[in-house]
Amino acid sequence: MTYDYDLFVIGAGPGGVAAAKRSAQYGVMVAIAEQAQAGGGCVNRGCIPKKLMVYASAFARLQRDAIAYGWSKSEQQFDWQRFVTVRDREIQRLQQVQRQALQTAGVEFINERATFVDAHTLAVGDRKITAAKILIAVGGKSIKPAISGIEHALTSNEMFHLRALPEQIAILGGGYIGVEFASILRGFGCEVTLINHEHCLLSGFDADLAAAVHRAFDHRGIQTLCNTTIKTIEPVPEGLRVTLEGETATPLVVETVLCATGRAPQLDELRLENAGVEAKTAIAVDDYSRTSQPHIFAVGDCTNRLQLTPVAKAEGKAFADTVFGQQPQVVHYDYVPSVVCSDPEAASVGLSEATAHEKLGGAIACYQSEFQPLFYSLTDRPQQSLVKLVVEANTERVVGIHMVGDHAGEIVQSLGVSLQMGITKQALERAIGIHPSSAEEFFSLERSPSAT
């Protein structure tokens, strides 16, 4: 049978774009459909605009630090609308960069929604298109819990379209999205209450890392209510009345509520059943990103794997190499670094202390240090950094690296390469670092008293 395309990609986010460009390099005819803007959630509603907000919110504290370093005090005001204008201009530029990259690679970009008609046919706008192979890369979406009045709460998507910064905000969810927005908004001067139903922030991260972030939030004046959740949200003349239940039951009145309780695969209206693709909460795939249909594949946040932009890109490239390059590639998820873009920043690669005990069974040794970086020695900020290694005691192999502090993401992802090579604690001790720097602390860590 003759098809319109060798490969049709649904979704022009990081995974879809990476797969389309790499597949085109193998000489196949590729088209990609995107119902919104090129770049997907990362460029338009996630990583990029969020990181620009992180940068913007940091200047107030840096200006105060500058005074401690001898700079004259000056009155400066933050203009939210001006920032939004320049931020959105950069996002539009990146959208064009994505489209130009696809065009240069020879990939046809179709700015329409695509839905399955059958296993090889898609309805794309007012067209019917057939393809020999199809890749689903539609990403994820924000979700809200079933709470009375939850319709009055925003999700992370709407946070990028605020007309003005709220004076008070309640954030439901202590994962990385909630923590990041709490940090950003506090930097802008908002009163922030972070509400989390679990006993600590950043569940899934190393416990010492999460505790360090929590302590820093306390110092910054971010109110954190753990073992607590929202019962109801009700409009009142002053804003929104938030009724709580759990460890804290005192109600709040705030201007805005942000629901940051997680994301789910965006499978709405794909009509996967028409193609015979199995999916419950996510699209099930094998190690080579193949769905229940052998010619249909899926990568990125719409699958049941790690929801991270670099992971989606890696999966997209591996798909292309496997299917069109005859070079079977499997993405390994053991040593994928992750970062929480808060202030202070937190980053991890490998196993947490708790997970190491679960997976490795035997004795685990932990080495960690908390210290004040040199930068803060002249300021009035009680800013502490944390570095931690999780080590398999019998072999001295390092299995986890964790850090809280300035540039944690840059430092940890660089060290992460060593985990894949099986680096040992002794090898790190023999390394010579740069002084003075925070990263050098990893080379002189002593065993923590609680290690077992």
C-alpha positions in Angstrom: 0.0 0.0 0.0 1.2 3.5 -0.8 1.0 6.1 2.0 1.2 9.9 2.0 4.1 9.9 4.5 6.6 7.4 5.8 6.2 8.9 9.2 3.5 11.2 10.7 4.2 12.7 14.1 1.4 14.0 16.3 2.7 16.8 18.5 5.6 19.3 17.9 7.0 19.3 21.4 10.6 18.3 22.3 10.1 14.6 21.6 8.1 15.0 18.4 10.4 17.6 16.9 13.5 15.5 17.8 12.1 12.4 16.2 10.9 14.2 13.1 14.2 15.9 12.4 16.3 12.7 13.1 13.9 10.6 11.0 14.2 13.0 8.0 18.0 12.6 8.2 17.5 9.0 7.2 15.7 10.1 4.0 12.1 9.3 4.9 9.2 11.6 4.1 8.0 13.1 7.4 5.1 15.4 8.5 4.3 16.7 11.9 1.0 18.1 13.2 0.6 20.5 16.1 -2.7 22.0 17.1 -1.1 24.8 19.1 2.4 26.3 18.8 5.6 24.6 17.8 7.8 23.8 20.8 5.1 22.1 22.9 4.6 22.6 26.6 8.3 23.2 27.4 8.7 26.2 25.1 5.2 27.6 25.6 3.8 26.7 29.0 6.7 25.1 30.9 10.5 25.0 31.2 11.4 28.1 29.2 8.9 30.7 30.4 9.1 29.3 33.9 13.0 29.7 34.0 12.7 33.2 32.7 10.4 33.9 35.6 13.0 32.4 37.9 15.6 34.8 36.6 13.2 37.8 36.9 12.2 37.0 40.5 15.8 36.7 41.6 16.8 40.3 41.0 15.2 41.7 44.1 17.3 39.6 46.3 20.4 40.2 44.2 19.9 43.9 44.5 19.9 43.6 48.3 23.0 41.5 48.1 24.7 44.1 46.0 24.4 46.7 48.8 26.3 44.3 51.1 29.1 44.3 48.5 29.4 48.1 48.5 26.9 49.1 45.7 24.8 52.1 46.4 21.1 51.6 47.3 18.8 52.6 44.4 15.0 52.5 44.2 13.9 50.1 41.4 10.4 48.8 40.7 9.5 45.6 38.9 7.1 46.0 35.9 5.2 42.8 35.5 3.7 43.8 32.2 7.0 44.8 30.7 8.5 41.5 31.7 5.5 39.6 30.2 6.0 41.5 26.9 9.7 40.6 26.6 9.2 37.1 27.8 6.4 36.4 25.3 8.5 38.0 22.5 11.3 35.4 23.3 8.8 32.6 23.3 7.5 33.6 19.9 11.1 33.7 18.6 11.6 30.2 19.9 8.5 29.0 18.2 9.8 30.3 14.9 13.2 28.6 15.6 11.4 25.3 16.0 9.4 25.7 12.8 12.5 26.8 10.9 14.4 23.8 12.2 11.7 21.5 10.9 11.6 23.2 7.5 15.4 23.0 7.2 15.2 19.3 8.0 12.6 18.8 5.3 9.8 18.1 7.6 6.3 19.4 6.7 4.7 21.3 9.6 0.9 21.2 9.7 -0.7 23.6 12.3 -3.8 21.4 12.9 -5.2 18.9 15.3 -4.7 15.2 14.3 -7.0 12.4 15.4 -7.0 8.7 14.4 -9.5 7.5 11.8 -7.9 4.0 11.7 -4.5 2.5 12.3 -2.9 4.2 9.3 -5.2 7.2 8.7 -5.4 10.5 10.5 -7.9 13.3 10.3 -5.8 16.5 10.2 -7.9 19.6 9.9 -10.2 19.0 6.9 -7.7 16.4 5.4 -7.3 12.7 5.6 -3.7 11.7 5.8 -2.2 8.2 5.7 1.2 7.1 7.0 3.2 3.9 7.2 4.4 4.7 10.7 2.9 7.1 13.3 4.5 8.6 16.3 2.4 10.1 19.2 4.1 12.8 21.1 1.3 14.9 22.4 2.7 15.6 25.9 0.8 16.1 29.1 -1.7 18.5 30.7 -2.3 19.9 34.2 -4.9 18.1 36.3 -7.1 19.2 39.2 -8.4 17.1 42.1 -12.1 16.8 42.8 -12.4 19.7 45.3 -15.5 21.8 45.8 -14.8 25.1 44.1 -11.7 23.9 42.3 -12.9 25.7 39.1 -11.7 28.9 40.8 -8.1 27.7 41.0 -5.6 28.2 38.3 -3.2 25.6 36.8 0.4 26.3 35.8 -0.8 27.1 32.3 -2.7 30.2 33.5 0.2 31.4 35.6 1.9 32.5 32.4 -1.0 34.7 31.5 -1.6 36.6 34.8 -2.6 40.2 34.2 -1.0 41.2 37.5 0.9 39.5 40.3 -1.3 38.4 43.2 -0.7 39.9 46.6 -1.5 36.6 48.3 -1.5 33.1 46.8 -2.2 29.6 48.1 -0.5 26.8 46.2 -1.8 23.3 46.4 0.9 20.7 45.8 4.4 20.3 47.2 6.0 18.7 44.1 8.5 20.5 41.9 5.8 22.6 40.1 4.3 23.9 43.3 7.7 24.5 44.9 9.0 26.4 41.9 6.0 28.7 41.6 6.1 29.3 45.4 9.7 30.3 45.1 9.2 32.5 42.0 6.2 34.4 43.5 7.9 34.9 46.8 10.7 36.5 44.9 8.3 38.9 43.4 7.1 39.9 46.9 3.8 37.8 47.0 2.6 36.3 50.3 2.8 32.5 49.6 1.2 29.6 51.4 2.2 26.2 50.1 -0.2 23.4 51.0 0.9 19.7 50.6 -1.0 16.6 51.7 2.2 14.7 52.3 4.5 15.1 55.3 7.2 16.9 53.4 7.9 18.7 50.2 9.3 17.2 47.0 8.2 13.6 47.5 10.5 11.2 45.6 13.6 13.4 46.1 16.2 12.6 48.7 14.8 13.4 52.2 17.8 15.6 53.1 17.4 17.6 49.9 13.7 18.1 50.5 14.4 19.2 54.1 17.0 21.7 53.0 14.6 23.3 50.6 11.9 23.4 53.3 14.2 25.2 55.8 15.2 27.7 53.1 11.5 28.4 52.4 10.9 29.0 56.1 13.8 31.6 56.1 12.3 33.3 53.0 8.8 33.7 54.7 7.0 31.0 52.6 4.4 29.4 54.8 4.4 25.7 54.3 1.5 23.6 55.5 2.3 19.8 55.3 -0.1 17.0 56.0 -2.8 19.4 54.9 -5.0 19.8 51.9 -7.7 22.0 50.6 -11.3 21.1 51.4 -13.2 23.9 49.6 -12.5 27.1 47.6 -15.2 29.7 47.8 -15.3 33.3 46.3 -15.7 36.0 48.9 -15.6 39.8 48.6 -11.9 39.8 49.7 -10.9 37.1 47.1 -11.0 33.3 47.7 -11.7 31.6 51.0 -9.8 28.4 51.2 -11.0 25.9 53.8 -8.3 23.4 54.9 -8.4 19.9 56.5 -5.6 17.8 58.0 -2.8 19.0 60.3 -3.8 22.6 59.7 -7.5 23.6 59.6 -7.3 27.4 59.9 -8.9 28.8 56.7 -7.2 31.2 54.4 -8.3 34.2 52.3 -6.2 34.8 49.3 -6.3 36.5 46.0 -5.4 33.5 43.9 -5.2 29.7 44.2 -2.8 27.7 42.1 -3.4 23.9 41.7 -0.1 22.2 41.2 -1.1 18.6 41.9 0.5 17.0 38.9 0.1 16.3 35.2 -1.4 13.6 33.1 -1.0 12.4 29.5 -3.0 14.5 27.0 -4.9 11.8 25.2 -8.2 13.7 24.8 -9.7 13.6 21.3 -6.8 11.4 19.8 -9.4 8.6 19.4 -6.8 6.0 20.1 -9.5 3.3 20.0 -9.9 3.8 16.3 -6.3 2.7 15.8 -6.3 -0.1 18.4 -3.8 1.6 20.6 -4.0 0.5 24.2 -4.0 3.2 26.8 -5.3 3.7 30.3 -4.0 6.7 32.1 -1.0 6.7 29.7 0.0 5.1 26.4 1.7 1.8 27.1 5.0 1.3 25.2 7.9 -1.2 25.1 11.6 -0.4 25.4 11.6 0.8 21.8 8.6 3.1 22.3 6.3 0.8 20.4 2.6 0.7 21.3 0.2 -2.2 21.1 0.2 -1.5 17.3 3.6 -2.4 15.8 3.7 0.6 13.5 2.5 3.2 16.0 4.9 4.6 18.6 4.8 7.1 21.5 7.4 9.2 23.3 7.4 11.8 26.0 4.9 12.7 28.6 2.0 10.9 27.0 3.7 7.6 28.0 4.2 5.9 31.3 7.9 6.9 31.6 9.8 9.9 33.0 8.1 13.3 32.3 11.1 15.4 31.5 12.0 17.4 28.3 15.5 15.9 27.8 14.0 12.4 28.2 11.4 13.1 25.5 14.1 14.3 23.2 16.2 11.2 23.9 13.2 8.9 23.3 12.4 10.7 20.0 16.0 10.3 18.7 16.2 6.7 19.8 12.9 6.0 18.0 14.2 7.4 14.8 17.5 5.5 15.0 15.8 2.3 15.8 13.0 2.4 13.2 14.7 4.3 10.3 18.4 4.0 11.0 18.5 0.3 11.7 20.4 1.1 14.9 18.3 -0.2 17.8 18.5 2.3 20.7 17.1 1.9 24.2 16.9 4.9 26.5 18.2 4.2 30.0 16.4 6.0 32.9 18.7 5.1 35.8 20.9 8.2 35.7 18.6 11.0 34.4 19.3 14.2 36.3 16.5 16.4 37.5 16.3 19.9 38.9 13.9 22.0 41.0 14.3 25.6 39.8 13.6 27.1 43.2 15.6 29.5 45.4 17.7 27.7 46.5 18.0 25.4 43.5 17.9 21.6 44.1 19.2 18.9 41.9 19.6 15.1 41.9 20.9 12.3 39.8 20.8 8.6 40.7 19.3 7.1 43.8 18.0 8.8 47.0 19.1 7.3 50.3 15.7 5.7 50.8 15.6 4.2 47.3 19.2 2.9 47.6 18.2 1.0 50.7 15.2 -0.5 48.8 17.0 -1.4 45.6 20.4 -2.4 46.8 19.6 -4.0 50.1 23.0 -4.1 51.6 24.8 -1.4 53.6 24.6 2.2 52.3 27.0 4.9 53.2 25.9 8.6 53.0 28.3 11.5 52.8 27.0 15.0 53.1 27.9 18.5 54.1 26.0 21.7 54.8 27.9 25.0 54.4 27.6 28.6 53.6 28.9 29.5 50.1 31.5 32.2 50.0 29.1 34.6 48.2 26.8 34.8 51.2 29.5 35.6 53.7 29.1 39.3 53.1 25.3 39.3 53.0 22.6 39.0 55.6 21.1 35.9 54.0 21.2 32.7 56.0 21.8 30.7 52.8 23.1 27.2 53.3 24.1 24.7 50.6 23.8 21.0 50.9 25.8 18.4 49.0 25.3 14.7 49.5 26.6 11.4 48.1 24.8 8.0 48.4 27.3 5.2 48.2 27.1 1.4 48.0 29.2 0.6 51.1 30.7 -2.7 49.9 32.0 -1.5 46.6 32.3 2.3 47.3 30.4 2.9 44.1 28.5 6.2 44.1 24.8 5.6 43.3 23.3 9.0 44.1 24.4 12.7 43.9 22.2 15.4 45.5 22.7 19.2 45.9 20.8 22.2 47.2 22.4 25.6 46.4 23.3 28.0 43.6 23.8 26.3 40.2 22.9 22.9 41.6 21.5 21.8 38.3 24.6 22.7 36.4 26.9 21.0 38.9 24.9 17.8 39.4 24.2 17.1 35.7 28.0 17.4 35.0 28.8 14.9 37.8 26.0 12.7 36.7 28.1 11.4 33.8 30.4 9.8 36.3 27.6 7.7 37.8 27.2 5.9 34.4 30.9 5.2 34.4 30.7 3.6 37.9 32.7 6.2 39.8 33.7 5.4 43.3 34.0 7.5 46.4 37.8 7.0 46.4 37.9 8.4 42.8 36.1 11.5 43.9 38.4 11.9 46.8 41.4 11.8 44.4 39.9 14.5 42.2 41.1 18.1 42.6 38.5 20.8 42.5 38.4 24.5 41.9 38.7 26.7 45.0 36.7 28.4 46.2 33.6 26.8 44.7 30.6 24.8 45.9 31.3 21.9 43.6 34.6 21.1 45.3 32.7 20.1 48.4 31.8 16.8 46.6 35.5 15.8 46.6 36.0 16.1 50.4 32.8 14.7 52.0 32.9 12.8 55.2 30.5 10.1 56.1 27.4 11.3 57.8 26.7 10.0 61.4 23.3 8.5 60.3 24.8 6.4 57.5 24.0 2.6 57.7 
